[in-house]
Amino acid sequence: MVRSRKRITHKDLSRPDQFITLTSRVFRYFERNRSRILYSLALVVLVFLSLWGWTMYKENQNRLAAKVYSLALTAYRNGQYQDALDGFLLLGAYRSSTYGRLALLYRAQSHIALKQPTEAVPVLKEFLERQREDSYLRQLGFMTLGYAHEKAGQCPKAVTAFEEAQKLTGPLQEDALLAMARCNTQTGNLKEALSAYRDYLSNFIGSPRTVEISLRIQEIESKMKGLGESK
């Protein structure tokens, strides 16, 4: 059965069109708030352009820094430590790049390789100040700081750095304990050295260095007996 078409009445024709009504309201609102709307749009555009510009800047900085870092790292691996140091120093101009913190670590290691351990200390302190998240890199930073102090003849400071490295979870805990024991032995702190070596045997059971460490423990115990010290 074919339905009859609905008859359009005069009332229907006089009823305002919804689209036109809505459009009119929008235009009236815009006219009343023109300045505020234009200001808001300008602010949104400015924020977008700022974020885009910052992103482009960081990407460019990383590209430039990557080239400098690669050349300096190649020099370091080839044993050209002065050239490496000069290269890593250039990365100070790219502080926003991801290579800045690693460059500090390699700068310090270059100083140590050049027999300049004292110069390495402030660089490593800056590295540890900037590197607070990655546990392994912090552990490596403390270990390197310990070696720098040890090379500079400052074993008490070295022990403190090695202790900080040993507290952090990571693959260098074993080396940190041995370094603590070594430095304490050098400074005559035999009790602390003995404690570190014993901790090593307790924490690293089955280590290939077990026999060596056991002999060192016997040597220290013998020295302590000779000095009349208690264990």
C-alpha positions, 0 to 999 in steps of 0.5 A: 500500500502506497503511503500518502505524502505528508502535507506541508502546512503553512505552519511548517513553512514558517518554522525557522530552519535549524541549520540557519538558526544555529549558524546565526547563533554561532555568528552572533557569539563570534561577533560578541567575543571576536577579540577573545576567540582570536586571542585564543586561536593565536595562543594555540597557534603560538604554542603549536609553533613553539613545540614544533620549533623546540622539537626541530631544534632538539633533533638538529642538536642531536644530529650535530652532537652525534657526529661530534660524539662518533668522532670523539669515541673513535679517537678514544677507542684508538687510544688517542685520548687527547683528541678524544678529550677535545672532541668530548669537550665540544659536546658541552655546546649541545647540552640538550642532546642525549650525548651530553651526559655520556660525553662527561663520562668519557671525558673523565676516563680520557683524563684518567688515561692521560694520567690526569685523575684530579681533573676527572673528579669534577667532571664525574661529579657533574655526571653523577649530578645529571645522571640520576635515573639509570642505575648502571650508569650511576654505578659506573660513574661512582666506580670511575670516580673511585678509580680517579681518587685512587689514581690521585692517591686519595684512597679514603675518598675512593673507598667512599665512591666504591661503597656508593657503587656497591650499594647500587644494583648492577654488574659492577658490585663485585668490582666495587667490593674488591676495589674497597678491599684493595684501597682499605689495604693500601691505607692500612684499614685491615679490618675494613679490607678483611670485611670487604673480602669476606663479603665478596666470598659470601655474595659471589660464591663460586667465583673464579677468584675465590682461591685468590681472595681466600689467600688475601684474607689469610695474608691480612689475618696474618698481618693483623695477628702480627700487629696484635689486632683482633679480627 
